[in-house]
Amino acid sequence: MSLQDKTISGFFWSFLQQVGGRGISFLITILLARMLTPADFGLIAMITVFIQISQTLVNGGFSLALIQKKDVDNEDYSSVFYINLIVSCVSYLVIYIAAPFVADFYEQPVLVLLIRVLATVFIINAFSYVQEAFLSKSLRFKSLMLVHIPSNIIGGIVSVAMAVLGFGVWSIVGMQLASRFSYAVQIWYYSKWRPLLSFNKTKAKGLFFFGYKLMLSDIFNALYNNIFVVIIGKFFNINIVGYYQTAYTMVDAPSSTISGVLQNVTFPVFSSIQDDLVKLKIGYKRVMKLSFFLIAPVFVFAGILAVPLFRFFFTEKWLPAVPYFQWLCIGGIFGPLIVCNLNIVNVIGRSDLFLKLELIRKVITIVAIVIVIPYGITALLLTQALSILFTYILFSSVAGRFIKYNFLEQLKDILPTILLCVTAGVTIIFVDNSLKVFSDIVRLIVSFFIGSILYGLVAKYLKFSQFVDLQNLFLEKILKRISVKNN
C-alpha cells in the first residue's frame, strides 16, 4: 500500500474512531446531565487538571517519541513500557497524599475520596500507552477504532446504570475507570505486542531527550486548558463550574475529534516524509484546509442554535451554560489548526521550539487571566477565546517558516470557508427566527439541515478543493468495498 493510500485509510479509520468515540461520550454526557446536577459535573471538573497532569507524567512524551523515531525496535517499546509502569505507581502515591490539600483549596471535602479513587486510572493507562504507540506507528487505525468504541460503550453502560441507582457524581468516576480498564484489556489483544524482559538505558535516555520536552509542554497544556476551571472553582459557585465544564465539553467534542484524527494520522505519516519539505507543505496544506472546512460550520451553526440545542439535550436547568458555550465556540474553531501547526514543529524534530511556543502563549494567557478575574466570568471567557486566536497566529507564523507556509498564506486559504460559514450562519438565523413557535427539535433539524445543504451546495458549486477531497475520500472507500464484494 502506498503512502497516500495509508494516509487515506488512516484518516478514514481514525475519523471513525474519533467520531464514534466522541459520539458515544456525547450521548452518555446527555444522559448523565439529565440525571445529575451541575454541581456533580463541577466536582469532577475541579480535579481534572490534577488527573491530566499526572497522566502526562506517566506517559512522559514517550509515545510520540516512539512514533517519531525511525529505527524503533522492540527494546525501545519495552523500555518505555517499564518506565510508564513505574512512574504511574509513583504518580498515584503522590496524588493520594496530595488529595486533602486539593480538597482544602476548593473547600470541598468530598474531593479527597473522589481523587484517590479516580487516580487509579494512572496505573490502568500505563498498560496501554505503548500498545497504542505501536499500533499508531504501524498505521493500524482500524484496530484502534475497534478498541476505542467498545470501551466507550462499556464505560457508558456502567455510568448510566450507576446514575439510575443514585450514585450521583460517582457515576462519572465509574465511567472513567470502566472505559479505561476495558481499553487496556482490548488493546493488549489487538496489538499482539508483549514487552521483553529487558531495559535499555541508552535507548530510554534517547527517547526521553525527545519526549521530555513534549511532556513539559503537555503539562503546561493541561494547566492552561484547565486554568479557567481552577479559577472558576476557586472564585465562583460550584454550579458555574458545572455550567462551564458542560459548555466546554460541547465545544471540545467536535474540536478534539478533528484534532485527534489529525494528530493520530498526520504525525506518523508526515514523519515519514520529514526530509522532503515540498511534499510536507503540500500534504499539510490539504489537511489544514480540510480540517477547517469540517470544523468551522459545526461551531458556527451550534453557536447560533445554542438555546434550543441546550434546552433539548440537557433540559432547562442547563440554559445558564448557553453564553459560556457561545463564547467558547469562537475559539474552538481554531483548535485543529493549532494542532496542524504544532505537528509540523514536532515532525521536523524541533520539540525544543514546541516547548518555547507553549510557554510563550501560556504565560501571556495566565497574565491576562489574572488581570480580568475581577471583571467576572464573561471577561474570562473572552480572554480564553482571544488567547486561542493569538495561539493560532503565533504557531502558524513560526511553523510556517519551516515549510514556507506562513500565517497570511494560511489565512488566504481558509478565508473562503470563513465567508461560506458566515453566509450559511446568517441564513440559519433567519430560518430559526421563523421557527420559534415550533419545538426545539424541529428548530434544530430544519435549521441544521438547511444550513448544511447550503454550505455543501455552495462549496460544490464553487469547487472548493476540500469538498473534492471529501468526495474522493468516501468514493474511494465505497469503490474498494464494492470491489472486495465482487471478488
C-alpha positions in Angstrom: 0.0 0.0 0.0 1.4 3.4 -1.0 1.9 6.3 1.5 -1.1 8.1 0.0 -3.3 5.0 0.4 -2.1 4.6 4.0 -2.8 8.2 4.8 -6.4 8.0 3.3 -7.0 4.7 5.1 -5.6 6.0 8.3 -7.7 9.2 8.1 -10.8 7.2 7.4 -10.4 4.7 10.4 -9.1 7.4 12.8 -12.0 9.6 11.8 -14.5 6.8 12.6 -12.7 6.1 15.9 -12.9 9.7 16.9 -16.4 10.4 15.7 -17.7 7.1 17.2 -15.9 7.6 20.5 -16.9 11.2 20.8 -20.5 10.4 19.7 -20.9 7.8 22.4 -19.4 10.0 25.0 -21.7 12.8 23.9 -24.7 10.6 24.3 -23.6 9.5 27.7 -23.0 13.1 28.8 -26.5 14.0 27.7 -28.0 11.1 29.7 -25.9 11.9 32.8 -26.7 15.6 32.6 -30.4 14.8 32.7 -30.0 12.7 35.8 -27.2 14.5 37.6 -26.7 18.1 38.8 -24.4 20.9 37.5 -22.6 20.6 40.9 -21.8 16.9 40.2 -20.1 17.9 36.9 -18.4 20.8 38.7 -16.8 18.4 41.3 -15.2 16.3 38.6 -14.1 19.4 36.6 -12.2 20.7 39.7 -9.9 17.7 39.8 -9.5 17.1 36.1 -6.3 19.3 35.9 -4.6 17.1 38.6 -5.6 13.9 36.8 -4.4 15.1 33.4 -1.0 16.4 34.7 -0.3 13.1 36.5 -1.3 11.1 33.3 1.1 13.3 31.3 3.9 12.5 33.7 3.2 8.7 33.3 3.5 8.9 29.5 6.3 11.4 29.6 6.1 12.2 25.9 7.4 8.7 25.1 4.5 7.7 22.8 5.3 10.5 20.3 9.0 9.8 20.7 8.4 6.1 19.7 6.3 7.2 16.7 8.8 9.8 15.6 11.9 7.6 15.8 12.7 6.0 12.5 14.6 2.8 13.7 12.5 1.9 16.7 12.6 -1.7 17.9 11.1 -4.0 20.5 13.7 -3.0 23.1 12.6 0.7 22.7 9.0 -0.3 23.3 9.8 -2.5 26.3 12.0 0.2 28.0 9.2 2.7 27.7 6.6 0.2 29.0 8.6 -0.3 32.2 9.2 3.4 32.7 5.4 4.1 32.3 4.5 1.4 34.8 7.0 2.7 37.5 6.0 6.4 37.0 2.3 5.5 37.2 2.7 4.0 40.6 4.7 6.9 41.9 2.2 9.4 40.5 -0.6 7.6 42.2 1.2 7.7 45.5 1.9 11.5 45.2 -1.7 12.4 44.3 -3.1 10.1 47.0 -1.1 12.1 49.5 -2.0 15.5 47.9 -5.7 14.8 47.7 -6.6 16.5 51.1 -4.7 19.6 50.0 -6.7 19.8 46.8 -9.9 19.4 48.7 -8.9 22.2 51.1 -8.1 24.5 48.1 -11.6 24.2 46.7 -13.2 23.8 50.2 -14.9 20.6 49.0 -14.1 17.7 51.4 -15.8 15.1 49.2 -12.9 15.6 46.7 -10.5 13.6 48.8 -12.1 10.2 48.1 -13.0 11.2 44.5 -9.4 12.0 43.7 -8.0 8.8 45.3 -10.4 6.5 43.5 -10.2 8.2 40.1 -6.4 8.4 40.2 -6.2 4.6 39.9 -6.7 5.2 36.2 -3.0 6.2 36.1 -1.9 2.6 36.6 -4.6 1.2 34.3 -3.4 3.6 31.5 0.2 2.6 31.9 -0.7 -0.8 30.4 -2.0 0.8 27.2 0.3 3.7 26.2 3.0 1.6 24.4 0.5 -0.6 22.7 -1.3 2.5 21.4 2.0 3.9 20.1 2.8 0.5 18.5 -0.5 0.5 16.5 -0.2 4.1 15.5 3.4 3.6 14.3 2.1 0.8 12.1 -0.8 3.0 10.9 -3.2 0.3 12.2 -6.0 2.8 13.0 -8.7 0.3 12.3 -7.5 -1.8 15.3 -7.5 1.4 17.4 -11.1 2.1 16.4 -12.2 -1.5 17.3 -10.7 -1.0 20.8 -11.8 2.6 21.4 -15.5 2.4 20.6 -16.4 -0.7 22.6 -14.5 0.7 25.6 -16.6 3.9 25.5 -19.8 1.8 25.2 -18.8 -0.3 28.3 -17.9 2.8 30.3 -21.2 4.5 29.3 -23.3 1.5 30.3 -21.6 1.4 33.7 -22.1 5.1 34.3 -25.7 5.3 33.3 -26.5 2.2 35.4 -24.8 3.9 38.4 -26.7 7.1 37.8 -30.0 5.3 37.7 -29.1 3.6 41.0 -28.4 7.0 42.6 -24.6 7.1 42.8 -24.5 10.7 41.7 -21.0 12.1 41.0 -19.6 8.5 41.3 -21.3 7.7 38.1 -18.8 9.8 36.2 -15.9 8.2 38.1 -17.3 4.7 37.2 -17.4 5.6 33.6 -13.7 6.6 33.5 -12.5 3.5 35.3 -14.6 1.1 33.4 -13.8 2.5 29.9 -10.1 2.7 30.6 -9.8 -0.8 32.0 -11.7 -2.2 29.0 -9.5 -0.2 26.7 -6.3 -1.6 28.3 -7.5 -5.2 28.1 -8.6 -4.9 24.5 -5.5 -3.1 23.2 -3.3 -5.9 24.6 -5.3 -8.3 22.5 -5.3 -6.3 19.2 -1.7 -5.1 19.3 -0.2 -8.6 19.9 2.8 -6.7 21.3 4.4 -8.0 24.5 7.2 -6.4 26.5 10.6 -8.0 26.6 12.2 -8.8 30.0 14.9 -6.1 29.3 15.5 -2.4 29.8 17.9 -0.4 27.6 19.0 2.6 29.5 20.7 4.2 26.5 17.6 3.9 24.3 15.3 5.1 27.0 17.6 8.1 27.5 17.4 9.0 23.8 13.7 8.7 23.7 13.4 10.8 26.9 15.6 13.5 25.4 13.0 14.0 22.6 9.9 13.2 24.8 10.6 15.2 27.9 10.1 18.5 26.1 6.8 17.3 24.8 5.9 16.1 28.3 6.7 19.5 29.8 4.6 21.1 27.1 1.7 18.7 27.8 1.9 19.6 31.5 1.7 23.2 30.8 -1.0 22.5 28.3 -3.0 20.6 30.9 -2.6 23.5 33.3 -3.5 26.0 30.6 -6.6 24.1 29.4 -7.9 23.7 32.9 -6.8 27.1 34.4 -10.2 28.5 33.8 -11.9 25.7 35.7 -9.4 26.1 38.5 -10.1 29.9 38.7 -13.9 29.4 38.4 -13.8 26.7 41.0 -11.9 28.9 43.4 -13.7 32.2 43.0 -17.2 31.2 41.8 -20.1 29.0 42.7 -19.7 25.2 42.0 -22.7 25.3 39.7 -20.9 27.8 37.5 -18.1 25.3 37.3 -20.6 22.7 36.1 -22.1 25.0 33.5 -18.7 26.0 32.2 -17.4 22.4 32.0 -20.5 21.2 30.2 -20.2 24.0 27.7 -16.5 23.3 27.3 -17.3 19.6 26.7 -19.8 20.5 24.0 -17.1 22.6 22.2 -14.2 20.2 22.9 -16.0 17.2 21.5 -16.0 18.2 17.8 -12.8 20.1 18.0 -10.9 17.3 19.7 -12.4 14.8 17.2 -10.8 16.5 14.3 -7.7 17.4 16.2 -7.3 13.8 17.3 -7.6 12.5 13.8 -5.0 15.0 12.6 -2.7 14.1 15.5 -3.0 10.3 15.1 -2.7 10.3 11.3 -0.6 13.2 10.2 2.2 12.8 12.7 3.3 9.3 11.7 2.7 10.0 8.0 4.4 13.4 8.0 7.3 11.9 10.0 8.0 9.5 7.2 8.5 12.4 4.7 10.0 14.9 7.2 13.1 15.3 4.9 11.0 16.4 1.8 9.8 19.9 2.7 7.9 20.2 -0.6 5.8 17.1 0.0 5.4 18.1 3.6 3.9 21.5 2.6 1.5 20.0 0.0 0.3 17.4 2.5 0.0 19.8 5.4 -1.9 22.4 3.3 -4.5 19.9 2.2 -5.0 18.6 5.7 -5.3 22.1 7.3 -7.9 23.3 4.7 -9.9 20.1 5.1 -10.0 20.2 8.9 -11.1 23.8 8.9 -13.7 23.1 6.3 -15.2 20.4 8.6 -15.0 22.1 11.9 -15.9 25.7 11.2 -19.5 25.2 10.2 -20.1 22.9 13.2 -19.3 25.7 15.7 -21.0 28.5 13.7 -24.3 26.6 13.4 -24.1 25.3 17.1 -23.4 28.8 18.5 -26.3 30.3 16.6 -28.7 27.5 17.8 -27.3 27.2 21.3 -30.6 27.9 23.2 -32.7 25.2 21.5 -29.6 22.9 21.5 -29.1 23.0 25.3 -32.8 23.0 26.1 -33.5 19.9 24.0 -30.4 17.9 25.0 -29.8 19.0 28.6 -33.2 20.4 29.8 -34.0 23.9 31.1 -31.7 23.6 34.1 -28.6 23.9 31.8 -29.7 27.0 30.0 -27.3 29.2 32.1 -24.4 27.4 30.2 -25.5 28.8 26.8 -23.5 32.1 27.0 -20.4 30.1 28.0 -20.9 27.8 25.1 -21.2 30.6 22.6 -18.0 32.3 23.7 -16.1 29.0 23.6 -17.3 28.4 20.1 -15.4 31.4 18.9 -12.1 30.0 19.9 -12.9 26.3 19.3 -12.9 26.7 15.5 -9.1 27.2 15.5 -8.2 24.2 17.7 -7.5 21.8 14.8 -5.4 24.4 13.0 -3.2 24.8 16.1 -2.7 21.1 16.2 -1.7 21.1 12.5 1.0 23.7 13.1 2.3 22.0 16.2 2.6 18.8 14.3 4.9 20.4 11.8 7.2 21.6 14.6 7.3 18.1 16.1 7.7 16.3 12.7 10.9 18.2 11.9 12.2 17.3 15.4 12.1 20.7 17.0 10.5 19.7 20.3 12.5 22.4 21.9 10.7 25.1 19.8 7.4 23.3 20.6 8.1 23.9 24.3 9.0 27.5 23.8 5.9 28.3 21.9 3.7 26.6 24.5 5.5 28.6 27.3 5.0 31.9 25.5 1.3 31.6 24.8 0.5 30.2 28.3 2.4 32.9 30.2 0.6 35.6 28.2 -2.8 34.0 28.8 -2.2 33.4 32.5 -1.2 37.1 32.9 -4.3 38.1 31.1 -6.5 35.9 33.3 -5.0 37.4 36.5 -5.9 40.9 35.1 -9.5 40.1 34.2 -10.6 37.9 37.2 -12.2 40.9 39.0 -14.4 41.5 35.9 -16.3 38.3 36.1 -16.9 35.1 34.1 -17.7 36.8 30.8 -14.3 38.5 30.8 -12.6 35.2 31.5 -14.4 33.6 28.5 -13.5 36.4 26.2 -9.9 36.1 27.3 -10.0 32.4 26.5 -11.3 32.9 23.0 -8.8 35.6 22.3 -5.9 33.5 23.6 -6.8 30.7 21.1 -6.8 33.2 18.2 -3.5 34.5 19.4 -2.1 31.0 19.7 -3.0 30.2 16.1 -1.4 33.3 14.8 1.8 32.7 16.8 2.1 29.0 15.9 1.3 29.4 12.2 3.8 32.2 11.9 6.6 30.1 13.4 5.7 26.7 12.0 5.1 28.2 8.6 8.7 29.3 8.2 9.9 25.7 8.0 7.7 24.7 5.1 7.2 28.2 3.7 3.5 28.4 4.5 3.1 31.4 6.8 0.0 32.8 8.6 -1.1 35.1 5.8 -1.0 32.3 3.3 -2.9 30.1 5.6 -5.5 32.8 6.2 -5.9 33.3 2.5 -6.6 29.5 2.2 -9.3 29.4 4.9 -10.9 32.8 4.1 -13.3 31.3 1.6 -14.5 28.8 4.2 -15.0 31.6 6.7 -17.1 33.6 4.2 -19.1 30.5 3.4 -19.8 29.9 7.1 -20.9 33.4 7.6 -23.3 33.1 4.7 -24.8 29.8 6.0 -24.9 31.2 9.5 -26.9 34.3 8.5 -29.3 32.0 6.7 -29.8 29.9 9.8 -30.6 32.9 11.9 -33.5 33.8 9.6 -34.7 30.2 9.5 -34.5 29.7 13.2 -36.3 33.0 14.0 -39.2 31.9 11.7 -39.4 28.6 13.6 -39.6 29.8 17.2 -43.2 28.8 17.5 -42.2 25.2 16.9 -40.5 22.7 19.2 -36.7 22.7 19.8 -36.2 19.5 17.9 -37.9 21.0 14.8 -35.9 24.1 15.0 -32.6 22.2 15.3 -33.3 19.7 12.5 -34.7 22.2 10.0 -32.0 24.8 10.7 -29.1 22.4 10.6 -30.4 20.7 7.5 -30.9 24.0 5.5 -27.5 25.4 6.7 -25.7 22.2 5.9 -27.3 21.8 2.4 -26.5 25.4 1.6 -22.9 25.0 2.9 -22.4 21.9 0.8 -24.0 23.1 -2.4 -22.1 26.4 -2.5 -18.8 24.5 -1.8 -19.6 22.1 -4.6 -20.7 24.9 -7.0 -17.5 26.9 -6.3 -15.4 23.8 -6.5 -13.8 24.0 -3.1 -10.8 21.7 -3.1 -11.8 20.5 0.4 -15.2 19.3 -0.9 -13.5 17.5 -3.7 -11.1 15.8 -1.3 -14.0 14.6 0.8 -15.8 13.2 -2.2 -12.8 11.4 -3.3 -12.1 10.0 0.2 -15.5 8.4 0.7 -15.9 7.5 -3.0 -12.7 5.5 -2.9 -13.8 3.7 0.2 -17.1 2.8 -1.4 -15.5 1.6 -4.6 -12.9 -0.5 -2.7 -15.7 -2.2 -0.7 -17.7 -2.9 -3.9 -14.6 -4.4 -5.5 -13.9 -6.6 -2.5 -17.5 -7.9 -2.5 -17.4 -8.6 -6.3 -14.1 -10.6 -5.9 
